[in-house]
């Protein structure tokens, strides 16, 4: 009896949320916990039905013994050009969006983009950063960076490795510029997006580009606050681009479109304890109503559902070790019974 009343109460609350969402911006209503959390994303908005019914969802737990070795996977290529954009606290997380560059004038090694001036060396002046190679058949244009982190060191990443989670995860997002005009057009289309996931652990230092981003977060403590980022080198965020794991999945935010090729970097980056402390001071709400801390902005793990995860990491056996190699001596041979002489 009590369980029935609780179910009816929950249904009523969800209906109230849906009514309120219909009267305002949908982005204001989804969260990472409670009745507007991941378990209910697919119920809040019919356009988000894949969040609850999709079979190729992200994130996932990557199980090393089940990785499929694919030696044909190439190194990932990211243009070395630096970009500028806006770093924002949107109430769900920290997002860097590359600045729309509609007009460019080159003069004395200076790029003028509307009212923003960016110093750039010769031969490096470019409107976009392209992502190619790796498992990708198309060229993708860098669009955004998402940063997920926890309120404790135990869990902050969205993906996990063999059940092991990390304090944070940085995701580099690009859209298929061979087929689509922008990220909005590509996000719900076939082969629309690439997401490069960089797992982050606590260390004594972090790389220069990660320092660049985190040094600005004190100015975006509350929802809606943003700040300008200049001269960010996207490729330098990654410790290496040769070895990785890859699978086909989805966005990890509503509407969970199954259009993403995920690339998980083999080596994690590091972040200092102080930098994590700064991130954990950020809030979900605006300054007059801060709400809860912004941390724990990760979606729960999703089932693999008959998908496979490929890698070009070759765990070769070393002398004296029992670890099996990833290479297998496999080939096709015609059955001699079917050969006519």
N, C-alpha and C positions, 0 to 999 in steps of 0.2 A: 504493500500500500504506500509506504513512504517512498519507495523507489519510483512508483508511478507518479506521485506528486512532484518528485524532483525532476523527472523527465519533462512533465508538463511545464514546470517553472522554467527549465532550461530552454524549451521550445519558445516560450513566451519572451524570454530575454533575447533570444536570437532574432525573433520577429521584430522586436523593438529596435535592435541594432540595425536590421535591414531597412526598416522604415526611416531611421535617422540617416543612414548612409545614402538612401535615395534622395534625401533632401540636402545633402552636402557632398563634399569631395570624398570619393571612396578611399583615397589615400589617407584620410584622417582617421579611418575606422579600423584598419587591421593592425594587429600588434603581434608580439611574440609570446603572449601568455593570456590566460583567461578565456572568456567566451568570444573574443575576437582574435584568438591565437591560431596557430597553424592547424589545429584539429578542426577548426570551423571556417577556415578560409574558403573552402569549396562550397559552403552553405551561405556565406554572406552575399556572394555575388554570382549569378549564373555564369558569367563570363570567366569565373575562376574555377569552373568545375574540375579542371585537370588537377587542381590542388588536392582533391579528395579521390578522384577516379583515375588519374593518370597512372600508367604502368612504367613510365620511363622518367621517373622523378629524381631530383637531386635535393640534398647531397646524399652520398652513400659512404658506407664503410668499405675501404679498399683492403681486401684480404690478400696479402702477399702470396700465399701458396696457390691462389686461384688466378693470378695474373697470367695473361697470355702473351708470351714473348713474340714480338714482331720486329725483326731486324730491319725491315724496310722503312720504319718510322724515322723521318729525317729530323735534324735539329730544328728548333723553332727559330724563326727569323723575325726580329722586331726592328723597325727603322730606328736609327740612333738620334733622330731629330728630337729636339726639346719642344714641349708644348706648354701652354698656359691655360688656366681655367679657374673654376670656382670650387672651393672646398666648402661643403655645407653640412650642417647638422639638420637632417630632415625629420627628426623624431624617431626614426627607425634605425639609423646608423649614420656613419660618416661616409659621404659620397664626394668624390672629385669628378666633376664633369668638364670635359675639354671645352674650351671656348669656341663658340661658333665663329668662324672666320669667313666673312662674306666679302671682305675687301682687303686686298693686300697691296702695299706699295713698297718697292724695294729702293732704298736710297742710302748710300754710304754704310752698307752692312746693317741697316736698321729696318726692321719689319714694322709697318704701321698697320694695326688692326683696329679700326674705328679710333677710339681714344687711348688704346693700350699700346705702349711701345715696348718691344722686346728686343734686346740685343741678340744678334745671331751672327755666327761666323759665316763667311762665304761658303757656298755650296751646301748649306744646311738649312736654307730657308724653304720651308715646305708647309702646306696647309694641314697635313695630316700625318699620322704615324700608322704605317701599314704593318699588319701581322700576317706572315705567310709561313710556309714550310710546315714542319711537324706533321700532324695527321690531317692537315687542312688541304682541301682541293681548291678552295677559293682564296681570294685575298680579302682580309678583314681590316677595317679601319678602327683604330682605337677610339673609344667613346667615353668610358667611365672607369672609375676605380671604386670598389666597395670595400669597407673595412668592418669585419665582424670581430667581436672580442667579448670575453667573459668578465663577470664581476669577481671571479677568482681565477687562479692559474689552472685549475682542474679542467675547465671547459670553456672554450670561446670560439674554436674553429667550427665550421660547418662539416667539412669532411673529416674523416678519421682514418688512421692506418692500423689495421689489425686491432681495432677497438680502442686505439690510443688517440685521445683528443689533444689539441694544442690550445694555448691561451688565446690565440688570435689567428685570423685568416684574412689575407688580402686577395681580392679578386679583380683581375684586369679584364674588362669587357670590351669586345669589339664587334662590329656588325659587318655582314657580308656586303661589301661595296661593289662586288661584281654583279650582284643581282638586285640590290635594294638601295634606296636613296639615303636612308638614315636609320637610326636605331629603332625609332618608333615603327617604321615600316617593316623592319626585319624581325622584330622581337617575336612575332607569332607566325613567322613564315619558315618553310623548310630550309635547313642549313643557314638559318638567319644569324646566329650569334656564336662567338667563341668566348669562353671564360677560362682564363689562366689563373689557377688557384695556387697561392703561395702560403704554405703553412708557416706559422711564426711561433718560435719558442723564446723563452727568456734567456738572455745572455748579458754579457758585459758591455755590448755596444750594438749598434744597428747601422745599416749602410746609409750612405749620404742621402739618397733619395727618400728613404723612409724617414730619416731624421727631418728632412725638408717638410714633409707632410705633417708629422706629429708636432713639430715645433709651432704649428699654427693653430692647434686645436683649442688652446686657451681662449682664443677669440671667438669660438663657436660653441660655447658651453651649452646654450639653450637652442631649442628647436627654432628653425627659421633663420638663424644667424649664419652668415657665410663670410668668406674671406678670399682674396685673390691669391692664386698660386702662379708663379712665373718660373719658366725655365725648368720644368720637370722632365727628366729623362725616364721614360716608362720602362725601357729595356733594362736599365741599370737597377731596377727594383728586384730583378731576378738574380739569385746567386749563380745560376747556370741555366742554359737553354737546350743543352744537348740531350739530357736524359729526363724522362718524365713518364707519367701514366696518363691514359686517355680513355674516355668513354663518352657515349651519347646520353645526354640527360636534359635537364630543364632549368629554368630560372628557379631560384630558391625564395622568391617573393611572389605574391599574387601578380598575375594569373598563372604562374607555374607552367608557362608554355614550354613544350617539349621540343625545343628548337636549338639547343645549345650543345656544341662540342666542347667538352671539358678537358682541360690539360692541367694535370697536377704536377707541379715541379718536384723533382726528385729530392733536392736539398732544401731544407727549411731556412728561412731567414731568422734573424734574432732581433729582439726588442728588449730594451732595458726595463728593469722593474719600475724605475721612475717614469718612463714613458707610458707604461701600463697604468700607473697611478694617475697620470694626467688624463688618459682616456676614460678612466673610471669616474672621473669628476663630471663628465658630460651628462646632461639630463635629457629625458624624453620630451619634456614640455617647454613652454616658453618661460621667460624670466618671471612673469607674474604668477605662473602656475607650473613649477618645475616638474611635477609628477615624480616618476621613479628614475633611477639612474639608467643610462642608455645601454649599459652592458647586457650581456646575455641575448644579443640580437642575432641568434642563429636558429635556423630551422632544424627540427629533429631529423635524424637519419631516415632515409627512405629505402624500401626493398629494392634489390637489384633486378628481380623479375626477369631472369633468363638473359639478361645482358652480359656482356663480357667486358673486362677492362684490359686493354692492351698496354704493353710497355716495351721500350727499347733498352731497358736496364738488363744487362746480362750478368746474372749472379753465377759467374764461373767458379768452378771448384778450384780451390788452391791446394797445393801439395800438402797432404796430411790432414785435410779437412773433409768432413762427410757431407758438406752442403752440396746438393745436386746442381748441375749446370742448367741454365734456362734453354740451352740449345738441344734440339732433338734431331737425331738422324732419321729424317722422314723423307720419303720419296714415293712416287707412283711407278708401278711396273705393270706392263701389260700381261694379262694372263695368257700363258703360252697355249692354252687350249683353244683360244680364239684366233690364233695366228694361222693363216693358211700358207702352206708351203707349196 
